[in-house]
Amino acid sequence: MVSVEAQTSTDLEPSRLPGGFFHPGNYWNVVDATGVTRVHPDTDPTYRCTKADWPVDLTPGSRYQFHLTFDSPTPTGFLTFVPTTGQPGWEYPF
């Protein structure tokens, strides 16, 4: 499970974001301890671990706190988030 705190800028253009921006099945991957990238690391059990509280729509100048749960075949690796907006993504070691 990952706790996310995000803030949008006041000049955010929500129409430029892809649909389901933070949904765990969309732009997230797990790179496991062996270096294998697992795309869409969401499974039915991950949705049962915690209530879905990620934002569906983002608004300018807003702060968000939410949780995401993923499946990984190894206890260590990297969680990556790479949206298709042409912007750089994020990488979190675990």
Salt bridges, closest charged atoms under 4 A:
ASP32 OD2 - ARG38 NH2 2.88
ASP53 OD2 - HIS67 ND1 3.19
